[in-house]
Amino acid sequence: YRLDLWILPWIPYMDHPAILSTLLSDCKRKLKSSLSYLQRKLGKNDDLAFVLGSMEILKGWTGVYEPKVLHRLVSEYVSPYLARAIRKRKVALDVSNQDLSAVQASIKMYEASLLSDDEFLSIMEAELLSVWAMELNEALATK
């Protein structure tokens, strides 16, 4: 299901523009199909596994497609799972008592140019910072 391992090595040998654009359209359709399959396979039980699997599927294509194309794919298929994975993780003031694996996954996706600036900031603000601010407010109110 790593389409990039099969297709990308052959792209330099395809010098006819019509073939390349058709191939990239087909590849994009197959990427969507791969993400849909991964969603069905994992279900809604493990959002973080879906996010990490999606990153593996998409990261090989960052140099092939325009960033906007990958950002739309991630926004449509992956971001809801990423947001839910962050929301499900415990946020606490005591850093030894929290799970930041979903936050680390979002940072990796952002660094791999799979998440747009706006999407990354939106997810961090809505799903992490707001919860952290409530925890901090509660901790300060009890002191």
C-alpha positions as CSV (number, residue, x, y, z in Angstrom):
1,Y,0.0,0.0,0.0
2,R,3.0,2.2,-0.3
3,L,2.3,3.5,-3.8
4,D,5.3,5.8,-3.8
5,L,7.7,2.8,-3.7
6,W,6.2,1.5,-6.9
7,I,5.6,4.6,-8.9
8,L,8.1,7.3,-8.0
9,P,11.2,5.6,-9.2
10,W,9.7,5.5,-12.7
11,I,8.7,9.2,-13.0
12,P,12.0,10.4,-14.4
13,Y,11.6,8.0,-17.3
14,M,8.2,9.4,-18.3
15,D,8.9,12.5,-20.4
16,H,5.6,12.8,-22.1
17,P,3.5,15.4,-20.2
18,A,0.1,13.7,-21.0
19,I,1.3,10.5,-19.5
20,L,2.6,12.1,-16.3
21,S,-0.5,14.2,-15.6
22,T,-2.7,11.1,-16.2
23,L,-0.5,9.1,-13.9
24,L,-0.5,11.7,-11.2
25,S,-4.3,11.9,-11.3
26,D,-4.5,8.1,-11.0
27,C,-2.0,8.1,-8.2
28,K,-4.0,10.8,-6.3
29,R,-7.2,8.6,-6.7
30,K,-5.2,5.6,-5.4
31,L,-3.9,7.6,-2.4
32,K,-7.5,8.5,-1.5
33,S,-8.4,4.8,-1.9
34,S,-5.5,3.8,0.4
35,L,-6.6,6.3,3.0
36,S,-10.2,5.1,2.8
37,Y,-9.0,1.5,3.2
38,L,-6.9,2.4,6.2
39,Q,-9.9,4.1,7.8
40,R,-12.1,1.0,7.3
41,K,-9.3,-1.3,8.5
42,L,-8.6,0.5,11.7
43,G,-12.1,1.9,12.3
44,K,-12.5,4.6,14.9
45,N,-10.8,2.6,17.6
46,D,-7.3,3.8,17.0
47,D,-7.1,7.4,15.7
48,L,-3.4,7.7,16.3
49,A,-2.6,4.5,14.3
50,F,-4.6,5.9,11.4
51,V,-2.8,9.2,11.6
52,L,0.6,7.5,11.6
53,G,-0.4,5.1,8.9
54,S,-1.6,8.0,6.8
55,M,1.6,9.8,7.3
56,E,3.5,6.8,6.0
57,I,1.2,6.6,2.9
58,L,1.5,10.3,2.1
59,K,5.0,11.4,3.0
60,G,6.6,9.9,-0.1
61,W,4.5,12.2,-2.3
62,T,5.6,15.6,-0.8
63,G,8.0,16.3,-3.6
64,V,5.6,15.2,-6.3
65,Y,2.4,17.0,-5.6
66,E,1.9,20.7,-4.8
67,P,1.6,21.2,-1.0
68,K,-2.0,22.4,-1.5
69,V,-2.9,19.0,-3.0
70,L,-1.6,17.1,0.0
71,H,-3.0,19.6,2.4
72,R,-6.5,19.1,1.0
73,L,-6.1,15.3,1.2
74,V,-4.9,15.5,4.8
75,S,-7.6,18.0,5.7
76,E,-10.3,15.8,4.2
77,Y,-9.1,12.4,5.4
78,V,-6.6,12.7,8.3
79,S,-7.2,15.9,10.3
80,P,-10.5,14.8,12.0
81,Y,-8.7,11.7,13.3
82,L,-5.7,13.8,14.3
83,A,-7.9,16.2,16.2
84,R,-9.8,13.4,17.9
85,A,-6.5,11.6,18.8
86,I,-5.2,14.8,20.5
87,R,-8.6,15.4,22.2
88,K,-8.5,11.8,23.7
89,R,-5.1,12.2,25.2
90,K,-4.8,13.4,28.8
91,V,-3.5,16.9,29.2
92,A,-2.1,17.6,32.6
93,L,0.1,20.2,34.2
94,D,2.4,17.3,35.5
95,V,4.3,16.4,32.3
96,S,5.0,12.9,33.7
97,N,1.3,12.2,33.7
98,Q,0.3,12.9,30.1
99,D,0.5,11.3,26.7
100,L,1.9,13.6,24.0
101,S,2.1,11.0,21.2
102,A,-0.7,12.6,19.2
103,V,0.8,16.0,19.5
104,Q,4.2,14.6,18.4
105,A,2.5,13.0,15.4
106,S,0.9,16.3,14.4
107,I,4.3,18.0,14.7
108,K,5.8,15.3,12.5
109,M,3.0,15.8,9.9
110,Y,3.6,19.5,9.9
111,E,7.4,19.1,9.6
112,A,6.8,16.8,6.6
113,S,4.7,19.5,4.9
114,L,1.5,17.4,5.1
115,L,-0.4,19.8,7.4
116,S,-0.9,23.4,6.3
117,D,0.0,26.2,8.7
118,D,-3.6,27.1,9.3
119,E,-4.7,23.4,9.9
120,F,-1.8,22.8,12.3
121,L,-2.5,25.9,14.3
122,S,-6.2,25.3,14.3
123,I,-5.8,21.8,15.6
124,M,-3.3,22.8,18.3
125,E,-5.4,25.7,19.4
126,A,-8.8,23.9,19.5
127,E,-7.7,20.5,20.8
128,L,-4.6,21.1,22.9
129,L,-4.2,24.7,24.0
130,S,-7.8,25.2,25.1
131,V,-7.8,22.0,27.2
132,W,-4.4,22.9,28.7
133,A,-5.7,26.4,29.5
134,M,-8.7,25.0,31.3
135,E,-6.4,22.6,33.3
136,L,-4.2,25.5,34.2
137,N,-7.1,27.7,35.2
138,E,-8.5,24.8,37.4
139,A,-5.1,24.3,39.0
140,L,-4.7,28.0,39.8
141,A,-8.3,28.3,41.1
142,T,-7.7,25.4,43.6
143,K,-4.6,27.0,45.1
